[in-house]
Amino acid sequence: SFNLDGSTLYQALAAIFIAQMYGIDLSVYEQITLMLVLMITSKGIAGVPGVSFVVLLATLGTVGIPIEGLAFIAGIDRILDMGRTVVNVIGNSLAAIVISKWEGQFNPPSKKELEQQVS
């Protein structure tokens, strides 16, 4: 579980949502810091449902966003977790295809081979 794009995107959007909800204006420097911290922390996320919520809890304090704001998204976190998982799986699958093409190991079946398998 290394390429967790969905978790990174969720955490960034949730942090900005909470900041906007509290009326906190994040400077460009704070937004870049938030992005870098989230990119690093998302690399260590375990493949357990809801763990992005815990990592977000730890990350919000680093940029001065109140952690109490997580209560507003706690109710829908399970639904959002399913969306994160879809993005994570698609990202990992695409990365595997790109690497296999790069290494010359990607050999999809031809149309003729597919037709033979069906009949």
Buried (B, 14 or more C-beta within 10 A) or exposed (E): BEBBBBBBBBBBEBBBBBBEEEEBEBEEEBBEBBBEBBBEBBEEBEEEEEBBBEBBEEBBEBBEBEEEBBEEBEEEBEEBBEEBBEBBEEBBEEEEEEEEEEEEEEEEEEEEEEEEEEE
